[in-house]
Amino acid sequence: MPVSNRPAHIDISIYVDSVSDEYSRGLQMLANVGPCVTVFGSARTKPGDPTYTDAMAVGRGLAMSGFAVATGGGGGIMEAANRGAALGGGGSIGMPIALPFEESGNEFLELSVTFDHFPARKTCLILACDAVVLFAGGFGTLDELFEVLTLIQTGKMAPVPIILVGSWYWTGLLQWLATDVLDARCISPHDLDLFTIVDTPEAAINEVLART
């Protein structure tokens, strides 16, 4: 018989209560937030990197246009977008997750809720948004992108603009989706219209303004 690595005695109620509490706290924080754009991207991007600078410009421009900016609340792209939002005078929202190798929350957050569980955090960030802007990122960023795409594709979420910044990073993914994935009939041609690739902060902001 296969051997499970799962502990023999798990108190499911503790997990359920913990996740439920996170959903409750996150959604309560969002209850009075107006128009909001969620920004996803790598936690590893450092100040001075062109992508960090672009994310900061997007955060600032969105704030000046009347949007709150929500991120995962960590470093890198998240910090840049929150920093830009703070400079732009708008709401800077963070939902940091407790990890042993990352600080919990950047210094530019106006509103913040810390999470222990990725699913609850991701759901709250998605529910917060009137649009999603994504910069280069790793597994977490790709997970967030495909979560939003899946929710919209399956009708579980109203369509929102999904804007990918940086053709140098995202074009390879688009080409793979438009060839191998489409040829295998795993997606439909119109699924490729669910997102837009742009190259500048100005173009990203203009896409949000034109489609929200």
Residue pairs with C-beta under 8 A, 6 or more apart in sequence:
18 116
18 117
19 117
19 119
19 120
22 113
22 115
22 116
22 117
22 120
22 121
22 124
23 120
23 123
23 124
25 113
26 95
26 113
26 115
26 120
26 121
26 123
26 124
27 124
27 127
29 93
29 111
29 113
30 36
30 93
30 124
30 127
30 128
33 68
33 70
33 91
33 93
33 111
33 128
34 66
34 67
34 68
34 91
35 66
35 67
35 68
35 130
35 212
36 67
36 68
36 69
36 70
36 91
36 93
36 128
36 129
36 130
37 62
37 67
37 68
37 69
37 70
37 129
37 130
37 131
37 132
37 133
37 208
38 69
38 70
38 71
38 125
38 126
38 128
38 129
38 131
38 132
38 133
39 55
39 58
39 59
39 69
39 70
39 71
39 77
39 78
39 81
39 132
39 133
39 134
39 135
40 71
40 72
40 77
40 125
40 132
40 133
40 134
40 135
40 137
40 140
40 141
40 144
40 145
41 51
41 55
41 76
41 77
41 78
41 80
41 81
41 134
41 135
41 136
41 137
41 141
42 51
42 76
42 77
42 135
42 136
42 137
42 138
42 141
43 72
43 74
43 75
43 76
43 77
43 78
43 102
43 137
43 140
44 75
44 76
44 138
45 51
45 52
45 55
45 76
45 77
45 80
45 135
45 136
46 52
46 76
47 80
51 77
51 135
51 136
51 165
51 166
52 76
52 77
52 80
53 80
54 135
54 165
54 166
54 200
54 201
55 77
55 80
55 81
55 84
55 135
55 165
55 201
56 80
56 81
56 83
56 84
56 87
57 84
57 201
58 81
58 84
58 133
58 165
58 201
58 204
58 205
59 69
59 80
59 81
59 82
59 83
59 84
59 85
59 87
59 88
59 92
60 84
60 85
60 87
60 88
61 84
61 88
61 201
61 202
61 205
62 69
62 84
62 85
62 88
62 90
62 205
62 208
63 69
63 84
63 85
63 86
63 87
63 88
63 89
63 90
63 91
63 92
64 88
64 89
64 90
65 205
65 208
65 209
66 90
67 90
67 130
67 208
68 85
68 90
68 91
68 92
68 93
69 81
69 82
69 84
69 85
69 90
69 91
69 92
69 93
70 93
70 94
70 95
70 125
70 128
70 129
71 77
71 78
71 79
71 81
71 82
71 93
71 94
71 95
71 125
72 78
72 94
72 95
72 96
72 97
72 121
72 125
72 140
73 82
73 93
73 94
73 95
73 96
73 97
73 104
73 105
73 106
73 109
73 112
73 114
74 94
74 96
74 97
74 102
74 103
74 104
74 105
74 106
75 102
75 103
75 106
77 135
77 136
77 137
78 94
78 106
79 106
79 107
79 108
81 133
82 92
82 93
82 94
82 106
82 108
82 109
83 92
83 106
83 108
85 91
85 92
85 108
86 92
86 108
86 110
91 110
91 111
92 108
92 109
92 110
92 111
93 109
93 110
93 111
93 112
93 128
94 105
94 106
94 109
94 111
94 112
94 113
95 112
95 113
95 114
95 115
95 121
95 124
95 125
96 103
96 104
96 105
96 106
96 112
96 114
96 115
97 104
97 114
97 115
97 116
97 117
97 118
97 121
98 104
98 114
98 115
98 116
104 114
105 112
105 114
113 124
115 121
115 124
118 140
122 143
122 144
122 147
125 144
126 132
126 144
126 147
126 148
126 151
126 157
129 160
130 160
130 208
130 212
131 160
131 161
131 162
131 163
131 207
131 208
131 211
131 212
132 148
132 160
132 161
132 162
132 163
133 163
133 165
133 204
133 208
134 141
134 144
134 145
134 162
134 163
134 164
134 165
135 141
135 165
135 166
135 169
136 166
136 169
136 170
137 144
145 162
145 164
145 195
148 157
148 160
148 162
149 162
149 191
149 194
149 195
150 156
151 157
152 158
152 159
152 160
152 162
152 194
153 187
153 191
153 194
159 194
160 212
161 196
161 207
161 208
161 211
161 212
162 194
162 195
162 196
163 195
163 196
163 197
163 198
163 204
163 207
163 208
164 170
164 195
164 196
164 197
164 198
165 197
165 198
165 199
165 200
165 201
165 204
166 197
166 199
167 197
167 198
167 199
170 197
171 197
174 192
174 197
177 187
177 191
177 192
178 192
181 187
182 188
182 189
182 192
196 207
198 204
198 207
